[in-house]
Amino acid sequence: MNPFLFHHMENFITVAIFNYQHETLIIKNLLEQEGIAYFFENETIVGIDPLATIAYGGIKLKVHPNDEATVKEILKKLNEDDHLKIV
């Protein structure tokens, strides 16, 4: 990951919340294809202990505010597809 980006992740915002780690897999692929920087907060702890999703408020998809509209459009398209509805 770009070190410059890492120092600016505190500015990232939550655009979606998932309950299960497997729900994030398709989104990771799509975001990487678009070159969008992202991270999933709580992903590791929920992967280790799936019941922790309740305690930590789910797996939070975080992106830079400049990418918010693009990411929301990607999520919207996934929701509209009958085969890939995950959010």
Residue frames relative to the residue before (quaternion, step in Angstrom):
aa qw qx qy qz dx dy dz
M 1.0000 0.0000 0.0000 0.0000 0.00 0.00 0.00
N 0.5714 -0.6037 0.4447 0.3337 3.52 -1.10 0.74
P 0.4455 -0.7170 0.4614 0.2732 3.65 -0.66 1.07
F 0.5941 0.5624 -0.3637 0.4455 3.59 1.08 -0.67
L 0.6605 0.5134 -0.2949 0.4617 3.56 0.94 -0.93
F 0.6249 0.5680 -0.3409 0.4132 3.57 0.95 -0.89
H 0.6902 0.4816 -0.2849 0.4588 3.60 0.95 -0.81
H 0.7135 0.4309 -0.2550 0.4901 3.58 1.20 -0.32
M 0.4126 0.7306 -0.4608 0.2892 3.59 1.23 0.15
E 0.5505 0.6011 -0.4176 0.4015 3.59 1.14 -0.35
N 0.6368 0.5183 -0.3223 0.4711 3.59 1.25 -0.33
F 0.4944 0.6739 -0.4278 0.3442 3.59 1.25 -0.22
I 0.2597 -0.7658 0.5741 0.1286 3.55 -1.17 0.67
T 0.5004 -0.6340 0.4992 0.3137 3.55 -1.23 0.49
V 0.0972 -0.8106 0.5763 0.0368 3.57 -0.80 1.03
A 0.7941 0.0238 -0.0223 0.6070 3.60 1.23 -0.28
I 0.1818 -0.7593 0.6162 0.1033 3.55 -1.25 0.54
F 0.1301 -0.7919 0.5960 0.0286 3.54 -0.92 1.02
N 0.4229 -0.7152 0.5002 0.2439 3.56 -1.14 0.61
Y 0.7959 0.2252 -0.0922 0.5544 3.58 1.12 -0.64
Q 0.5863 -0.6200 0.4025 0.3314 3.54 -1.04 0.82
H 0.6408 0.5463 -0.3427 0.4165 3.61 0.95 -0.76
E 0.5800 0.5937 -0.3745 0.4133 3.61 1.17 -0.44
T 0.6643 0.5357 -0.2969 0.4285 3.59 1.18 -0.51
L 0.5221 0.7002 -0.3982 0.2802 3.60 1.16 -0.47
I 0.6800 0.4689 -0.2987 0.4780 3.61 0.84 -0.90
I 0.6556 0.5220 -0.3165 0.4444 3.56 0.94 -0.85
K 0.6007 0.5557 -0.3586 0.4493 3.59 1.00 -0.77
N 0.6704 0.5088 -0.2932 0.4535 3.55 0.86 -0.99
L 0.6829 0.4903 -0.2907 0.4568 3.59 0.86 -0.93
L 0.6612 0.5002 -0.3127 0.4636 3.59 0.94 -0.82
E 0.6500 0.5074 -0.3175 0.4682 3.57 0.99 -0.78
Q 0.6229 0.5363 -0.3361 0.4599 3.60 1.03 -0.73
E 0.7082 0.4406 -0.2438 0.4948 3.57 1.10 -0.76
G 0.4448 -0.7078 0.4427 0.3242 3.60 1.27 -0.17
I 0.4153 0.7118 -0.4598 0.3308 3.57 1.19 0.55
A 0.3734 -0.7135 0.5524 0.2152 3.55 -0.86 1.01
Y 0.1121 0.7883 -0.5912 0.1284 3.56 -0.91 0.94
F 0.0230 0.7533 -0.6489 -0.1045 3.49 -1.39 -0.02
F 0.3556 -0.7119 0.5674 0.2113 3.52 -1.28 0.49
E 0.2770 -0.7583 0.5729 0.1417 3.56 -0.53 1.21
N 0.8260 0.1964 -0.1977 0.4900 3.59 -1.01 0.93
E 0.3729 0.7592 -0.4736 0.2455 3.61 1.23 0.08
T 0.6879 0.4915 -0.2954 0.4449 3.60 0.84 -0.92
I 0.6862 0.4833 -0.2999 0.4535 3.59 0.80 -0.94
V 0.6620 0.4813 -0.3120 0.4825 3.60 0.99 -0.75
G 0.6110 0.5456 -0.3468 0.4568 3.59 1.12 -0.60
I 0.6763 0.4702 -0.2760 0.4953 3.56 1.09 -0.75
D 0.8022 0.0625 0.0118 0.5936 3.56 0.93 -0.94
P 0.2799 -0.8142 0.4831 0.1596 3.61 0.05 1.26
L 0.6252 0.5373 -0.3543 0.4415 3.62 1.08 -0.52
A 0.5427 0.6256 -0.3935 0.3991 3.59 1.25 -0.31
T 0.4818 0.6781 -0.4396 0.3387 3.59 1.18 -0.34
I 0.6387 0.5212 -0.3247 0.4636 3.59 1.04 -0.72
A 0.6871 0.5023 -0.2808 0.4437 3.57 0.86 -0.98
Y 0.7718 0.3669 -0.1821 0.4863 3.58 0.99 -0.84
G 0.5330 -0.6616 0.3955 0.3491 3.57 1.23 0.06
G 0.6855 -0.5043 0.2761 0.4467 3.57 1.14 0.60
I 0.5613 -0.5455 0.4914 0.3819 3.51 -1.41 -0.09
K 0.1921 -0.8258 0.5270 0.0589 3.55 -0.47 1.24
L 0.2895 -0.7330 0.5938 0.1621 3.55 -0.81 1.07
K 0.0718 -0.8074 0.5854 -0.0133 3.55 -0.62 1.21
V 0.0274 0.7834 -0.6188 0.0501 3.56 -0.95 0.95
H 0.6106 -0.5190 0.4331 0.4126 3.54 -1.29 0.25
P 0.5971 -0.5969 0.3925 0.3649 3.61 -0.98 0.73
N 0.6147 0.5597 -0.3513 0.4307 3.63 1.08 -0.61
D 0.7146 0.4335 -0.2430 0.4923 3.60 1.20 -0.52
E 0.3851 0.7707 -0.4547 0.2260 3.59 1.26 -0.12
A 0.6914 0.4810 -0.2983 0.4490 3.61 0.74 -0.96
T 0.6493 0.5175 -0.3171 0.4584 3.59 0.95 -0.85
V 0.6764 0.4875 -0.2935 0.4675 3.57 0.90 -0.93
K 0.6410 0.5122 -0.3310 0.4661 3.60 0.96 -0.76
E 0.6292 0.5190 -0.3341 0.4723 3.60 1.06 -0.67
I 0.6228 0.5236 -0.3301 0.4786 3.60 1.03 -0.77
L 0.6650 0.4962 -0.2969 0.4726 3.60 0.92 -0.90
K 0.6322 0.5357 -0.3266 0.4547 3.57 1.01 -0.82
K 0.6512 0.5106 -0.3123 0.4667 3.59 0.95 -0.87
L 0.6341 0.5181 -0.3311 0.4689 3.59 1.01 -0.75
N 0.6680 0.5017 -0.3004 0.4603 3.59 0.95 -0.80
E 0.6660 0.5048 -0.2980 0.4614 3.57 1.10 -0.66
D 0.6287 0.5174 -0.3309 0.4770 3.58 1.22 -0.43
D 0.4397 -0.7353 0.4561 0.2409 3.57 -0.56 1.17
H 0.7047 0.4781 -0.2674 0.4510 3.58 1.10 -0.59
L 0.7839 0.3393 -0.1579 0.4954 3.60 1.15 -0.47
K 0.3058 0.7762 -0.5092 0.2115 3.62 1.16 0.31
I 0.0985 0.8263 -0.5455 0.0996 3.58 -0.54 1.17
V 0.7326 0.3865 -0.2453 0.5037 3.62 1.11 -0.39
